[in-house]
Amino acid sequence: MTLIKQILFTFILTLSIGTNTFAESLFAPVSDEQKQQIIVQDKPIDVIVKPWQGRKQRGSAIILGPTESDATGLESSRYMRLQLPLSGWATISIKPTEGLYRPNFATDADQINKAGEKQLTLEAHQMTPKYTSSQLLELNNFQQKVIEESIAQIEGVAAQYPGKRIIIAADDSAGMVVNLLHQDKLTKPDLLVIINPYREFEQLIDEQNRGLSIAKQLAGLDIPVLDLQSANGHKAALAQSIERKNSNLVKSANLYRQYLLQLDLSHQGGWDEALDHIEGFARKIAGY
């Protein structure tokens, strides 16, 4: 084997071992030292805290994955939970409550609308939920109340890591966090990161009880916002991405940035891309 071939073989082997080691750590069980619980609505909610690592101590990042995920999050959220501490950001991951909209799509015979009665209008890709407008509003309010109380409770945990504070929220959790910030129900972070934000079936709530769109609510926020949209995001998030960007064009680049990710979030390449954008914006906000 020539010297060049030996060097190339060694490089490939090292890269393969490093990748496998990270993959193992990504899905490894969470240590007991990182596990905490808070009580919200008389029920325990898991919280996972990973302290910052090394000499850099930037602050903390609260991570909310999509509903139906656990505190370790889906792969992209779990990746950020593990990687951000290396850049000086302690991560605090919250387990969202059960999904807001999980209706039984089967329609009972007595629920079939009669001719002439008002029909619900849905996008082509959506199925009709077996919930009334008032039930959807009640579920929406309950879910957001849980998020509000959860974040309020972990403020004490975040205080253990002084510095700037980031909230990173994905999918339907992101849509609800934007609404809570718009209503001044959450303490404003130094940076809000939203990933594929949407609010499912929101258009089925009666108009008088429906809030502003995510795009309009973002336009009213006076905090820095990083808006990340991937090609494999929820269809509602994709459809609203242009509106979100256009509604915030009047803001400076330090207050709103939207990036359409070149890679999707189903593999590490997409996670790395999203993480690069988050760390880049965080550096500017933190002034380093």
C-alpha positions as CSV (number, residue, x, y, z in Angstrom):
1,M,0.0,0.0,0.0
2,T,1.4,3.4,-1.0
3,L,1.8,6.2,1.5
4,I,-1.0,8.2,-0.1
5,K,-3.3,5.2,0.1
6,Q,-2.4,4.6,3.7
7,I,-3.2,8.2,4.6
8,L,-6.5,8.1,2.7
9,F,-7.5,4.8,4.4
10,T,-6.6,6.2,7.8
11,F,-8.7,9.4,7.1
12,I,-11.8,7.4,6.0
13,L,-11.5,5.0,8.9
14,T,-11.2,7.9,11.4
15,L,-14.2,9.7,9.8
16,S,-16.2,6.5,9.9
17,I,-15.4,5.9,13.6
18,G,-16.2,9.5,14.5
19,T,-19.6,9.3,12.7
20,N,-20.5,6.0,14.4
21,T,-19.5,7.3,17.8
22,F,-21.7,10.4,17.4
23,A,-24.6,8.4,16.1
24,E,-24.3,6.2,19.2
25,S,-24.2,9.3,21.5
26,L,-27.2,10.9,19.6
27,F,-29.4,8.0,20.5
28,A,-27.8,7.0,23.8
29,P,-30.0,7.1,27.0
30,V,-30.0,10.3,28.9
31,S,-28.1,10.2,32.1
32,D,-29.9,10.6,35.4
33,E,-27.9,13.8,36.1
34,Q,-29.6,15.5,33.2
35,K,-33.2,14.5,34.0
36,Q,-35.5,16.8,35.9
37,Q,-39.3,17.1,36.2
38,I,-41.7,20.0,36.7
39,I,-45.4,19.7,37.6
40,V,-47.8,21.5,35.2
41,Q,-51.5,21.1,35.4
42,D,-51.0,18.5,38.1
43,K,-49.0,16.3,35.8
44,P,-45.2,15.7,35.6
45,I,-43.4,17.0,32.6
46,D,-39.9,15.8,31.7
47,V,-37.1,18.4,31.5
48,I,-33.6,17.5,30.3
49,V,-30.7,19.9,31.2
50,K,-27.3,19.7,29.5
51,P,-24.8,22.2,31.0
52,W,-22.5,24.2,28.8
53,Q,-19.2,22.6,28.1
54,G,-15.7,24.0,28.0
55,R,-14.7,27.6,28.8
56,K,-17.4,29.3,26.7
57,Q,-20.4,30.3,28.8
58,R,-22.9,32.2,26.6
59,G,-26.2,31.5,28.3
60,S,-29.0,29.0,27.8
61,A,-31.3,27.7,25.1
62,I,-34.8,26.3,25.8
63,I,-35.7,23.7,23.2
64,L,-39.3,22.7,22.5
65,G,-39.8,20.0,20.0
66,P,-43.0,19.2,18.1
67,T,-46.0,17.9,20.1
68,E,-46.0,14.1,20.4
69,S,-42.2,14.1,20.9
70,D,-40.4,13.5,24.2
71,A,-38.0,15.8,26.0
72,T,-35.1,14.4,24.1
73,G,-36.9,15.6,21.0
74,L,-36.9,14.4,17.4
75,E,-33.5,13.8,15.8
76,S,-33.0,17.5,14.9
77,S,-34.0,18.8,18.3
78,R,-31.9,16.1,20.0
79,Y,-28.9,17.1,17.9
80,M,-29.1,20.7,18.9
81,R,-29.5,19.7,22.6
82,L,-26.2,17.8,22.4
83,Q,-24.3,20.3,20.2
84,L,-25.2,23.7,21.5
85,P,-23.4,23.1,24.9
86,L,-20.2,22.8,23.0
87,S,-20.6,26.4,21.8
88,G,-21.3,27.6,25.3
89,W,-25.1,27.3,25.4
90,A,-26.6,25.2,28.2
91,T,-29.7,23.4,26.8
92,I,-33.0,22.9,28.6
93,S,-35.4,20.6,26.7
94,I,-39.0,20.4,27.5
95,K,-41.4,17.5,26.8
96,P,-44.4,19.0,25.1
97,T,-47.8,17.7,26.1
98,E,-49.7,15.3,23.9
99,G,-50.6,16.5,20.4
100,L,-53.2,19.2,20.3
101,Y,-55.1,17.9,17.3
102,R,-55.4,14.1,17.1
103,P,-59.0,13.6,16.1
104,N,-60.7,10.4,14.9
105,F,-61.2,11.1,11.3
106,A,-64.0,8.6,10.9
107,T,-67.3,10.5,10.6
108,D,-70.4,9.2,12.4
109,A,-73.6,9.0,10.4
110,D,-75.4,11.6,12.5
111,Q,-72.5,14.0,12.0
112,I,-72.7,14.2,8.3
113,N,-73.7,17.7,7.3
114,K,-77.1,18.0,5.6
115,A,-77.5,19.8,2.3
116,G,-77.5,23.6,2.7
117,E,-75.7,23.6,6.0
118,K,-72.5,25.5,6.4
119,Q,-69.4,23.5,5.4
120,L,-65.9,23.8,6.9
121,T,-63.3,24.9,4.4
122,L,-60.0,23.0,4.5
123,E,-56.8,22.9,2.4
124,A,-56.6,20.1,-0.1
125,H,-54.1,18.1,2.0
126,Q,-56.1,18.3,5.2
127,M,-58.9,16.0,6.5
128,T,-61.9,17.2,8.5
129,P,-61.4,16.9,12.2
130,K,-64.2,15.7,14.4
131,Y,-64.1,18.8,16.5
132,T,-66.3,21.9,16.6
133,S,-64.8,25.3,16.5
134,S,-65.3,25.9,20.2
135,Q,-63.6,22.5,21.0
136,L,-60.6,23.4,18.9
137,L,-60.3,26.8,20.6
138,E,-60.5,25.1,24.0
139,L,-57.8,22.6,23.1
140,N,-55.7,25.4,21.6
141,N,-55.9,27.4,24.8
142,F,-55.1,24.4,27.0
143,Q,-52.0,23.5,25.0
144,Q,-50.7,27.0,25.1
145,K,-51.3,27.3,28.8
146,V,-49.2,24.2,29.4
147,I,-46.3,25.7,27.4
148,E,-46.7,29.0,29.2
149,E,-46.5,27.4,32.6
150,S,-43.7,25.0,31.6
151,I,-41.4,27.8,30.4
152,A,-42.3,29.9,33.4
153,Q,-41.2,27.1,35.7
154,I,-37.9,26.5,34.1
155,E,-36.8,30.1,34.3
156,G,-35.1,29.1,37.6
157,V,-33.2,26.5,35.8
158,A,-32.1,28.9,33.0
159,A,-31.0,31.4,35.7
160,Q,-28.2,28.9,36.7
161,Y,-26.7,29.7,33.3
162,P,-26.4,33.5,33.2
163,G,-26.0,35.2,29.8
164,K,-28.3,35.4,26.8
165,R,-31.4,33.3,26.6
166,I,-32.6,31.6,23.4
167,I,-35.9,29.8,22.8
168,I,-35.8,27.2,20.0
169,A,-39.2,25.9,19.0
170,A,-40.2,23.6,16.1
171,D,-43.4,22.9,14.2
172,D,-46.7,23.3,16.0
173,S,-44.8,24.2,19.3
174,A,-43.2,27.1,17.4
175,G,-46.6,28.4,16.3
176,M,-47.9,28.4,19.8
177,V,-44.7,30.1,21.2
178,V,-45.1,32.9,18.7
179,N,-48.7,33.4,19.8
180,L,-47.7,33.5,23.5
181,L,-45.0,36.0,22.9
182,H,-47.4,38.1,20.9
183,Q,-49.8,38.1,23.8
184,D,-46.9,39.0,26.3
185,K,-47.5,35.7,28.2
186,L,-43.8,34.7,28.0
187,T,-40.7,36.5,29.2
188,K,-39.1,37.8,26.0
189,P,-35.9,35.8,25.1
190,D,-32.8,37.5,23.6
191,L,-33.3,35.3,20.5
192,L,-36.3,33.3,19.2
193,V,-35.6,30.5,16.7
194,I,-38.6,29.0,15.0
195,I,-38.3,25.9,12.8
196,N,-41.1,25.1,10.3
197,P,-43.8,27.0,12.4
198,Y,-47.5,26.3,11.9
199,R,-50.7,26.1,13.8
200,E,-52.8,23.1,12.7
201,F,-56.5,23.5,11.8
202,E,-56.4,27.1,13.1
203,Q,-58.7,28.2,10.2
204,L,-61.5,26.1,11.7
205,I,-61.8,28.3,14.7
206,D,-64.5,30.9,14.3
207,E,-63.0,34.1,12.9
208,Q,-63.9,36.3,15.9
209,N,-62.0,33.9,18.2
210,R,-59.1,33.4,15.8
211,G,-55.8,35.2,16.4
212,L,-53.6,36.9,13.9
213,S,-51.5,34.8,11.6
214,I,-48.0,33.7,12.6
215,A,-46.6,36.2,10.0
216,K,-48.5,39.2,11.4
217,Q,-47.6,38.2,15.0
218,L,-43.9,38.0,14.1
219,A,-44.1,41.4,12.5
220,G,-45.3,42.8,15.9
221,L,-42.5,41.3,17.9
222,D,-39.5,43.5,18.9
223,I,-37.1,40.7,19.6
224,P,-34.6,39.1,17.2
225,V,-36.2,36.2,15.3
226,L,-34.5,33.5,13.2
227,D,-37.0,31.7,10.9
228,L,-35.8,28.4,9.5
229,Q,-37.9,26.6,6.9
230,S,-37.0,23.2,5.5
231,A,-38.4,21.6,2.3
232,N,-39.7,18.7,4.4
233,G,-41.6,20.9,6.9
234,H,-45.3,20.8,7.4
235,K,-47.3,21.9,4.4
236,A,-48.9,24.7,6.4
237,A,-45.4,26.1,7.4
238,L,-44.2,25.9,3.8
239,A,-47.3,27.6,2.4
240,Q,-46.9,30.5,4.9
241,S,-43.1,30.9,4.6
242,I,-43.3,33.7,2.0
243,E,-45.9,35.6,4.0
244,R,-43.7,35.4,7.1
245,K,-40.8,36.8,5.2
246,N,-42.7,39.5,3.4
247,S,-44.4,40.7,6.6
248,N,-41.0,41.3,8.2
249,L,-39.2,42.9,5.3
250,V,-39.3,46.3,7.1
251,K,-37.2,44.9,9.9
252,S,-33.4,45.0,10.0
253,A,-31.4,41.8,9.5
254,N,-30.6,41.9,13.2
255,L,-34.3,41.6,14.1
256,Y,-35.6,39.1,11.5
257,R,-33.9,36.6,9.2
258,Q,-35.4,33.8,7.3
259,Y,-33.4,31.0,5.7
260,L,-34.8,28.3,3.4
261,L,-32.6,25.3,4.3
262,Q,-30.8,23.7,1.4
263,L,-31.0,20.3,3.1
264,D,-34.0,18.8,4.8
265,L,-34.2,17.9,8.5
266,S,-34.3,14.2,8.0
267,H,-30.6,13.7,8.3
268,Q,-27.5,15.2,9.9
269,G,-26.6,17.4,6.9
270,G,-29.8,19.4,7.5
271,W,-29.2,19.5,11.3
272,D,-25.7,20.9,10.7
273,E,-27.1,23.5,8.4
274,A,-29.7,24.6,10.9
275,L,-27.2,24.6,13.7
276,D,-24.8,26.8,11.7
277,H,-27.5,29.4,11.2
278,I,-28.5,29.3,14.9
279,E,-24.9,29.7,16.1
280,G,-24.2,32.4,13.6
281,F,-27.2,34.5,14.6
282,A,-26.6,33.8,18.3
283,R,-23.0,35.1,18.0
284,K,-24.2,38.4,16.6
285,I,-26.9,38.7,19.3
286,A,-24.5,37.8,22.1
287,G,-21.9,40.2,20.7
288,Y,-19.0,37.8,20.2
